[in-house]
């Protein structure tokens, strides 16, 4: 038998899968290749030729920064490290902070220089610091891309520059860039750098001004990375957050810098105007499940997935939740064992099902536990 609890929730409850609104088909952007993705759920809200491999220029550095942040988080490198520029790093052209061979910078200033002004010399120095050489680092870039499902991506360097003999094979897609952008944004610390408009390094001696103009001119911007080469055109992965929802707009091969920023703004505006995130409602009652022959008499399930779900703004008020849990379960119960389901519906149609699981294990009573309990009950019964 199942016990059912039906609760009508508001937009702040839970949410669900959705279809793209009619406005998505009518949206026109100048960018030849583009995608709009919700950062929390990975839902694609708009795409235009988003899976065609193209050169990404310095948008490549999103993967470079991701590997650096992951190395910091794992402890393989430290925020206290001093990063030394090799001759190779110092020789990098394009955007740079003009590192000299043998010059050292703090980890903080190296990352800042990459995130704010797309410094190729600092990106290379960081790659060498993490992996020992740029070539070894690029192997990790491609391995991580495969792990993230970036099926149409191949990196040949850590900068996106065209200075590599194999540069014509340095390709990715708007969709793949959105995937790695989403992963980088999971590292909250990176926003300390990607939201800087102007700053300095070298004790104030060298000024930095962000190449991503949206940081100053678009409300809620959280990043992320610009890029330009003659082959790649003007590229951008832009992220912004409003009302608790963060979106990623990627545009590639634009004719001008103005086109890339305008296209990204159009995509972000469209997303914020049409969608909202909804979260599990902590007030929803989940009944306890009786445990037969367990050392605990009952266990109260919890939702396995507490991540938000994206819905169209007009749909949120129609969402209802149905909770179904087992009336009883036989011990032993394992932590994470499924005990029920929380199902979200809109106008009767199922939107999302979330497993309800045991938050902790419940051991089965032993023969001695049962015998002792019987003896105690008989003893107390006789005493009465």
N, C-alpha and C positions, 0 to 999 in steps of 0.2 A: 504493500500500500504506500501511496505517496501523499504527503500533506502539501497542499497548495496554498500559497499566499499570493494574492493578486494586489498589486499596489500601483496606483497611477502616479507617475513621476513627472516632474517638470524638466526643463532643459538641463538642469544641473544634476540630473540623475545618472543615466548611462546613455550610451548611444550606439550607433550602428552603421552598417554598410549603407552606401547611398549611391544614387545615380547622378551623373553629371547634369546640372541644370541646362535648360535650353540655351542660356546665355553663353555657355562655353563654346558652342558651335559658331556663334556670331562674333566671338572675340577675335580681333585681328591685331597682330603685332608685326612690326617691321622685321624683327629677328627671323632669319631663315630657319633656325632651329631653336626650339624653346620647350620648356617644361615647367609646370607649377606643381609643387608637391607639399603636402602637409608634413611638417617635421615630426610630429608626435606619432602619427600612424603610418606614414609612408604612402598615403593615398595620393594618386596622381589626379589633379583637378583640371589640368589642361596640358595638351601636348601638341607640338607641331614639328614633324620630322625629327622626333626626339631620339631616335635610335640610329641615326646615320653617323658613322665615325668621322670626326673632324679634329683638326689640331686645336688644343685648348689654350695654348700660350701659358701665361702664368697662373691660370686657374688650376693648373697642375699642382701648385703649391698647397692646395687644400689637402691632397694626399700627403705631401711632405709634412705639413703641420700636424696631420692626424697621427702619423707615425712618431713624430716627436712627442706629442702629448701622451700617446700610449706608452712610449718608453719612459717618460717621466712618471706616469701612474704606476708602472710596474716596478719602478726603482732601478731600472737598468742605467738610467742617467739621473742626475739630480738638478734641482733648481739652484743649488749652490755651485754647480759646475762653472768653470771658466772655459769658454769655447775658443779654440785657437784657429785662426785662418791659415790654411795651407797655401802654397803658391797657386795651386789649381783654383781654390776658392777665390783668392784675391784677383785672379786673372779673368774672372767672369765679367762679361759686359752687360749691357742693358741696364735695367734699374738696379741700383746698388747704393751702398753707403761707403764705398771706396775703402774696403778693408785692405790693409797692407799685410803681406806675408809675415806670419808670426805674431800678428796683432791678436789680442784676446779681448773678448767681450763676455759679459755675463749672459747666462741663459736667457734671462729676462729681456735684455736688449737685443739679443739675436732674434728671438721670436717676435718681438715688437717690430723690428726692422723688416722682417718677412711679411708680417700681417698688414702693416701700415703702408709701406712703400714698395713691397714686392722685391726686396733686395735679393738678387741672385747670388751675390757673394755670401750672404748670411745663410741662405737656403743650402748652399753647397757645404758650408762649414758645419751646419747642423747635421746634414746627411752623413758627413764623414765622422762626426762626433758620435752619432748613433750606431753606425754600421761599420766604420773603419775606412770605407771608401764610398764614393758615389755609386759605383757599379754594384756593390753589395747592397746599398740602400735601395737602388732601383729594383733589384730582385725582390726585396721586401715589399716595395710599392706594388709590383705586379701580383705578388702572392696575396697581399691584403685586398687588392681589387677583386681577385677571384673569390675570396671569402665573402665579400660584400655583394656578390652577384653582378659585378660590373662586366658583363659578358662581351662587350664591344670595346674594351679598353686595353691599350698597350702603351706602357711608359718606356722611354729610353733615357730620360734624365729626370732630375728632381726639380727643374726650374721651368720647363716649357720653352726654353730658348731653342732657336733653330741652329745652334752652333755644333750640334752633334752630327756626325756623318750619317747616322741612321734616323735623323730627325723626321723624315717623311713618314716614318712608321710610328711616330709619337701621336697617338690618336685616342680619342674617347668620344662620348656622346653626352648630350644634354641630360638624358636620363641617368646615365652612370655618374655624372658629376653631382646630380641631386642626391644620389645614394651616398657618395662619400661626404658630401656636405652635411647630410643628415647625421652621419656618424660623427663627424667632427663637432657638431653642435651639441652632442651628448656630453662633451667636455666643457662644463660651465666656465672654466677658467679662460678658455679661448676668447670669450666675449670681452674680457678685460683688454684684449688687444684689438680685436676686429671692430670695436666701437670707438676707438681713438680717432679723433679728427686731426689734431695736431699735437706733436710731442717732440722730444729731443732724445738723443743718445750722446754718449761720450761726455757726460757731465754737462749737458746743455750746449755743447759746441757744434752739434750737427742736428739740424731741424728735420722733422718728418711731417709730411702732410698726406693724409690718406688718399689713395688713388680711387677709392670707392666714394664718389660724391654723395651717394645716398645717405651715408653716415651723417652728413650735415643737413641734407635737404628732404629726407623722407622720415616721417615720424615712426618710431619703433624699430628702426634698422638695427640689426644685430651683427651684420657682416655682409659679404664674407670675403670675396676675392675677385679682383679684376684681372684681365689679361689682354695683351695685344702683341701680335707680330703681323708682318705683312701677309703671311700665309693663313694665319688664324683669323684675322680681322679683329674686331673689338668684341671681347667676351666678358661675361660676368656671371658669377653665382651670387645672388643677393638674397639675404635672409632678413626677415622682419617679424616682430611680435607685437600683437595687439590683443587686448582682452584675453590674455592667456593662451592665444593660438599663435604658433610660429610657422611661417610659410617660407619655402625656398623657391626662388624663381631663377632659372638658369637660361641664359640666352647666349648663342654662339654665332660667330661669323657675321656680326653686324657690320654695316658699312661705315658707321661712325660711332664715336663715343656717345654722342647724344642719342643715337638709336638704341644702344644697349641699355642706357639708363631709362629711357622712355618706355621701352618694351618691358623691362623688369617692373617698373612702376605700374604699368597697365595690368600685368599679371598679378602683382600683389594686391592692387586695388580690387580686382575681380574676386580674388580669394577672400579677402576680408569682408567684402560686401555680401557674399553669398553663403558663407559657411561659419560654423561655430563648433567648438569642442564641447562635449558633455562628458561628465565623469560619473563613476559609480556613486550612488547616494548612500552615504554612511548610515542614514536613518532607516533604510529598508530593513525590515525584520527578517532574519534568517533563523528558523526554528532549530532547536537542538535535536540531535539524533541519538536515540537510546542505544547504548552499547550492551549487547548481550554477553554475559560472562566476562565483562571487562573490569579492569581495576578502577576505571572511572565509569560512572553510571551513564554518562552522556558526553557527547562532543558537539560543539557548535561549529558548523562549517564556515569557511571564509571564501571569498571570491578569489580564484586563482589569478585572475587578470584584472588589475586596477588601472590599466592604461585608459586614457580617454579615447573616445571614438568621434569621428567627424560626421556631422549631419548638416543638411541644409537648414538655414536659419528658420524657415517656416515650418520645418518638420518637427522641431524639437518639442513643441508643446503637445504633440500627439503621441509621444512615446510612453508606453506602459511596460511594466516589468512583472514577470511571472516567476516565482520562486518555487521549485520543486525539490524536496529532499526526501531521502529514505526515512521511513518511520523508525526503523531500527537497523543495526548492523552488527554482525557477529565479530567478537574480538578474536584475534588481535586486529587492530586498526593501524595502518601505516600512515606516517605523516605524508600528506599530499594525496592520500587515497580519495578518489572521487565519491562524494556522498549526495550529490544533487546537481542541479543546473539552474542558472539564472538566465532567463530568456527575455530579451528586449523585443518589443513589437511596436509597430506603427500602423494604425488602422487595421489591426489584425494580422498583418504580415510580419513574419519573423525577421529581425534585423541582425541580432547577434546572440549567440549562446555562450555563456561563461561558466566553466566548471566550478562547482562549489566543492571544496576539498577539506580534509581534516587538517587543522593547523598543527597538530602534534600527534604522536603515536599513542595508542592506548593498548597496554599489554593485556593478555588474556589471564584470567584468574587461574592459578595452579590448583591441582587436586588438594593440596594442603590449605590453600586460601579458602576453598569451598568448604572443606571439612571444618576448619576453624570457625568459619562464619556460622555453620550449622550448630556446632557445639556451643558457640556463644549465644545463639538464639534460644537453644534449648535450656541453657543455664539460666538466662534471664527470664525465660518463660516459667521455669520451675520456681525461681525466687519470687515471682509475682504471685 
